[in-house]
């Protein structure tokens, strides 16, 4: 008699645990992922720099100066984009 009562209690316990765990697995109250809209400010800084125009008969020194100026502008945009992205990562890491 004691053995059969023990079996009934054990079976009841197993079924109640199983139904509880199954209920947790199918529950719709799971946390959802937060959707974060990251601003596109940094991408706007990363605009390509166009090639400078070269005219026939123009001085080579003038053409070289224009190319150097364009290269300086492109490098400046790369640095600004990198700084902007670093600041964005820091803001999001701090929860802002």
PyMOL commands that place a pseudoatom at each C-alpha (Angstrom):
pseudoatom trace, name=CA, resn=UNK, resi=1, chain=A, elem=C, hetatm=0, pos=[0.000, 0.000, 0.000]
pseudoatom trace, name=CA, resn=UNK, resi=2, chain=A, elem=C, hetatm=0, pos=[2.773, 2.399, 0.898]
pseudoatom trace, name=CA, resn=UNK, resi=3, chain=A, elem=C, hetatm=0, pos=[4.588, 1.596, -2.343]
pseudoatom trace, name=CA, resn=UNK, resi=4, chain=A, elem=C, hetatm=0, pos=[1.518, 2.301, -4.514]
pseudoatom trace, name=CA, resn=UNK, resi=5, chain=A, elem=C, hetatm=0, pos=[0.886, 5.589, -2.692]
pseudoatom trace, name=CA, resn=UNK, resi=6, chain=A, elem=C, hetatm=0, pos=[4.500, 6.540, -3.246]
pseudoatom trace, name=CA, resn=UNK, resi=7, chain=A, elem=C, hetatm=0, pos=[4.155, 5.730, -6.969]
pseudoatom trace, name=CA, resn=UNK, resi=8, chain=A, elem=C, hetatm=0, pos=[1.000, 7.814, -7.263]
pseudoatom trace, name=CA, resn=UNK, resi=9, chain=A, elem=C, hetatm=0, pos=[2.659, 10.780, -5.540]
pseudoatom trace, name=CA, resn=UNK, resi=10, chain=A, elem=C, hetatm=0, pos=[5.762, 10.462, -7.684]
pseudoatom trace, name=CA, resn=UNK, resi=11, chain=A, elem=C, hetatm=0, pos=[3.684, 10.273, -10.887]
pseudoatom trace, name=CA, resn=UNK, resi=12, chain=A, elem=C, hetatm=0, pos=[1.609, 13.265, -9.821]
pseudoatom trace, name=CA, resn=UNK, resi=13, chain=A, elem=C, hetatm=0, pos=[4.735, 15.269, -9.076]
pseudoatom trace, name=CA, resn=UNK, resi=14, chain=A, elem=C, hetatm=0, pos=[6.277, 14.387, -12.464]
pseudoatom trace, name=CA, resn=UNK, resi=15, chain=A, elem=C, hetatm=0, pos=[3.110, 15.377, -14.346]
pseudoatom trace, name=CA, resn=UNK, resi=16, chain=A, elem=C, hetatm=0, pos=[2.713, 18.651, -12.463]
pseudoatom trace, name=CA, resn=UNK, resi=17, chain=A, elem=C, hetatm=0, pos=[6.351, 19.591, -13.116]
pseudoatom trace, name=CA, resn=UNK, resi=18, chain=A, elem=C, hetatm=0, pos=[6.024, 18.660, -16.777]
pseudoatom trace, name=CA, resn=UNK, resi=19, chain=A, elem=C, hetatm=0, pos=[2.899, 20.752, -17.280]
pseudoatom trace, name=CA, resn=UNK, resi=20, chain=A, elem=C, hetatm=0, pos=[4.483, 23.703, -15.479]
pseudoatom trace, name=CA, resn=UNK, resi=21, chain=A, elem=C, hetatm=0, pos=[7.599, 23.546, -17.618]
pseudoatom trace, name=CA, resn=UNK, resi=22, chain=A, elem=C, hetatm=0, pos=[5.592, 23.143, -20.815]
pseudoatom trace, name=CA, resn=UNK, resi=23, chain=A, elem=C, hetatm=0, pos=[3.562, 26.181, -19.873]
pseudoatom trace, name=CA, resn=UNK, resi=24, chain=A, elem=C, hetatm=0, pos=[6.749, 28.211, -19.461]
pseudoatom trace, name=CA, resn=UNK, resi=25, chain=A, elem=C, hetatm=0, pos=[8.063, 27.089, -22.807]
pseudoatom trace, name=CA, resn=UNK, resi=26, chain=A, elem=C, hetatm=0, pos=[4.916, 28.141, -24.671]
pseudoatom trace, name=CA, resn=UNK, resi=27, chain=A, elem=C, hetatm=0, pos=[4.288, 31.330, -22.717]
pseudoatom trace, name=CA, resn=UNK, resi=28, chain=A, elem=C, hetatm=0, pos=[3.967, 34.505, -24.783]
pseudoatom trace, name=CA, resn=UNK, resi=29, chain=A, elem=C, hetatm=0, pos=[5.437, 36.630, -21.988]
pseudoatom trace, name=CA, resn=UNK, resi=30, chain=A, elem=C, hetatm=0, pos=[8.979, 36.242, -23.239]
pseudoatom trace, name=CA, resn=UNK, resi=31, chain=A, elem=C, hetatm=0, pos=[11.074, 39.399, -23.388]
pseudoatom trace, name=CA, resn=UNK, resi=32, chain=A, elem=C, hetatm=0, pos=[11.263, 40.950, -26.828]
pseudoatom trace, name=CA, resn=UNK, resi=33, chain=A, elem=C, hetatm=0, pos=[14.321, 42.425, -28.447]
pseudoatom trace, name=CA, resn=UNK, resi=34, chain=A, elem=C, hetatm=0, pos=[14.476, 46.192, -28.341]
pseudoatom trace, name=CA, resn=UNK, resi=35, chain=A, elem=C, hetatm=0, pos=[14.485, 47.917, -31.698]
pseudoatom trace, name=CA, resn=UNK, resi=36, chain=A, elem=C, hetatm=0, pos=[16.901, 50.823, -31.857]
pseudoatom trace, name=CA, resn=UNK, resi=37, chain=A, elem=C, hetatm=0, pos=[16.972, 53.318, -34.677]
pseudoatom trace, name=CA, resn=UNK, resi=38, chain=A, elem=C, hetatm=0, pos=[20.556, 54.454, -35.142]
pseudoatom trace, name=CA, resn=UNK, resi=39, chain=A, elem=C, hetatm=0, pos=[20.764, 57.907, -36.719]
pseudoatom trace, name=CA, resn=UNK, resi=40, chain=A, elem=C, hetatm=0, pos=[22.383, 58.182, -40.117]
pseudoatom trace, name=CA, resn=UNK, resi=41, chain=A, elem=C, hetatm=0, pos=[24.449, 61.241, -39.207]
pseudoatom trace, name=CA, resn=UNK, resi=42, chain=A, elem=C, hetatm=0, pos=[27.735, 59.380, -39.555]
pseudoatom trace, name=CA, resn=UNK, resi=43, chain=A, elem=C, hetatm=0, pos=[26.835, 58.043, -42.991]
pseudoatom trace, name=CA, resn=UNK, resi=44, chain=A, elem=C, hetatm=0, pos=[26.024, 61.582, -44.115]
pseudoatom trace, name=CA, resn=UNK, resi=45, chain=A, elem=C, hetatm=0, pos=[29.590, 62.600, -43.252]
pseudoatom trace, name=CA, resn=UNK, resi=46, chain=A, elem=C, hetatm=0, pos=[30.974, 59.832, -45.446]
pseudoatom trace, name=CA, resn=UNK, resi=47, chain=A, elem=C, hetatm=0, pos=[30.027, 61.429, -48.778]
pseudoatom trace, name=CA, resn=UNK, resi=48, chain=A, elem=C, hetatm=0, pos=[32.501, 60.674, -51.555]
pseudoatom trace, name=CA, resn=UNK, resi=49, chain=A, elem=C, hetatm=0, pos=[34.814, 63.436, -52.705]
pseudoatom trace, name=CA, resn=UNK, resi=50, chain=A, elem=C, hetatm=0, pos=[34.749, 63.992, -56.443]
pseudoatom trace, name=CA, resn=UNK, resi=51, chain=A, elem=C, hetatm=0, pos=[37.809, 64.083, -58.655]
pseudoatom trace, name=CA, resn=UNK, resi=52, chain=A, elem=C, hetatm=0, pos=[39.014, 67.593, -59.379]
pseudoatom trace, name=CA, resn=UNK, resi=53, chain=A, elem=C, hetatm=0, pos=[38.627, 68.767, -62.951]
pseudoatom trace, name=CA, resn=UNK, resi=54, chain=A, elem=C, hetatm=0, pos=[41.667, 68.884, -65.145]
pseudoatom trace, name=CA, resn=UNK, resi=55, chain=A, elem=C, hetatm=0, pos=[41.739, 71.217, -68.128]
pseudoatom trace, name=CA, resn=UNK, resi=56, chain=A, elem=C, hetatm=0, pos=[43.902, 70.734, -71.176]
pseudoatom trace, name=CA, resn=UNK, resi=57, chain=A, elem=C, hetatm=0, pos=[46.902, 73.009, -70.996]
pseudoatom trace, name=CA, resn=UNK, resi=58, chain=A, elem=C, hetatm=0, pos=[46.520, 73.645, -67.253]
pseudoatom trace, name=CA, resn=UNK, resi=59, chain=A, elem=C, hetatm=0, pos=[49.575, 73.823, -65.089]
pseudoatom trace, name=CA, resn=UNK, resi=60, chain=A, elem=C, hetatm=0, pos=[50.673, 70.556, -63.502]
pseudoatom trace, name=CA, resn=UNK, resi=61, chain=A, elem=C, hetatm=0, pos=[51.226, 72.390, -60.224]
pseudoatom trace, name=CA, resn=UNK, resi=62, chain=A, elem=C, hetatm=0, pos=[47.607, 73.577, -60.211]
pseudoatom trace, name=CA, resn=UNK, resi=63, chain=A, elem=C, hetatm=0, pos=[46.339, 70.038, -60.965]
pseudoatom trace, name=CA, resn=UNK, resi=64, chain=A, elem=C, hetatm=0, pos=[48.544, 68.632, -58.203]
pseudoatom trace, name=CA, resn=UNK, resi=65, chain=A, elem=C, hetatm=0, pos=[47.277, 71.225, -55.735]
pseudoatom trace, name=CA, resn=UNK, resi=66, chain=A, elem=C, hetatm=0, pos=[43.646, 70.393, -56.596]
pseudoatom trace, name=CA, resn=UNK, resi=67, chain=A, elem=C, hetatm=0, pos=[44.284, 66.672, -56.121]
pseudoatom trace, name=CA, resn=UNK, resi=68, chain=A, elem=C, hetatm=0, pos=[45.988, 67.295, -52.782]
pseudoatom trace, name=CA, resn=UNK, resi=69, chain=A, elem=C, hetatm=0, pos=[43.076, 69.449, -51.647]
pseudoatom trace, name=CA, resn=UNK, resi=70, chain=A, elem=C, hetatm=0, pos=[40.579, 66.724, -52.637]
pseudoatom trace, name=CA, resn=UNK, resi=71, chain=A, elem=C, hetatm=0, pos=[42.636, 64.096, -50.849]
pseudoatom trace, name=CA, resn=UNK, resi=72, chain=A, elem=C, hetatm=0, pos=[42.755, 66.272, -47.736]
pseudoatom trace, name=CA, resn=UNK, resi=73, chain=A, elem=C, hetatm=0, pos=[38.969, 66.726, -47.884]
pseudoatom trace, name=CA, resn=UNK, resi=74, chain=A, elem=C, hetatm=0, pos=[38.418, 62.958, -48.274]
pseudoatom trace, name=CA, resn=UNK, resi=75, chain=A, elem=C, hetatm=0, pos=[40.734, 62.167, -45.363]
pseudoatom trace, name=CA, resn=UNK, resi=76, chain=A, elem=C, hetatm=0, pos=[38.964, 64.771, -43.230]
pseudoatom trace, name=CA, resn=UNK, resi=77, chain=A, elem=C, hetatm=0, pos=[35.629, 63.106, -43.936]
pseudoatom trace, name=CA, resn=UNK, resi=78, chain=A, elem=C, hetatm=0, pos=[37.054, 59.700, -43.020]
pseudoatom trace, name=CA, resn=UNK, resi=79, chain=A, elem=C, hetatm=0, pos=[38.301, 61.031, -39.684]
pseudoatom trace, name=CA, resn=UNK, resi=80, chain=A, elem=C, hetatm=0, pos=[34.977, 62.783, -39.000]
pseudoatom trace, name=CA, resn=UNK, resi=81, chain=A, elem=C, hetatm=0, pos=[33.027, 59.595, -39.815]
pseudoatom trace, name=CA, resn=UNK, resi=82, chain=A, elem=C, hetatm=0, pos=[35.242, 57.495, -37.555]
pseudoatom trace, name=CA, resn=UNK, resi=83, chain=A, elem=C, hetatm=0, pos=[34.848, 59.980, -34.681]
pseudoatom trace, name=CA, resn=UNK, resi=84, chain=A, elem=C, hetatm=0, pos=[31.088, 60.128, -35.186]
pseudoatom trace, name=CA, resn=UNK, resi=85, chain=A, elem=C, hetatm=0, pos=[30.771, 56.329, -35.083]
pseudoatom trace, name=CA, resn=UNK, resi=86, chain=A, elem=C, hetatm=0, pos=[32.932, 56.137, -31.956]
pseudoatom trace, name=CA, resn=UNK, resi=87, chain=A, elem=C, hetatm=0, pos=[30.717, 58.730, -30.250]
pseudoatom trace, name=CA, resn=UNK, resi=88, chain=A, elem=C, hetatm=0, pos=[27.576, 56.822, -31.284]
pseudoatom trace, name=CA, resn=UNK, resi=89, chain=A, elem=C, hetatm=0, pos=[28.950, 53.598, -29.788]
pseudoatom trace, name=CA, resn=UNK, resi=90, chain=A, elem=C, hetatm=0, pos=[29.767, 55.421, -26.553]
pseudoatom trace, name=CA, resn=UNK, resi=91, chain=A, elem=C, hetatm=0, pos=[26.292, 56.986, -26.358]
pseudoatom trace, name=CA, resn=UNK, resi=92, chain=A, elem=C, hetatm=0, pos=[24.539, 53.662, -26.923]
pseudoatom trace, name=CA, resn=UNK, resi=93, chain=A, elem=C, hetatm=0, pos=[26.824, 51.904, -24.468]
pseudoatom trace, name=CA, resn=UNK, resi=94, chain=A, elem=C, hetatm=0, pos=[25.830, 54.485, -21.843]
pseudoatom trace, name=CA, resn=UNK, resi=95, chain=A, elem=C, hetatm=0, pos=[22.136, 54.028, -22.653]
pseudoatom trace, name=CA, resn=UNK, resi=96, chain=A, elem=C, hetatm=0, pos=[21.531, 57.374, -24.335]
for i in range(1, 96): cmd.bond("trace and resi %d" % i, "trace and resi %d" % (i + 1))
show_as sticks, trace
zoom trace
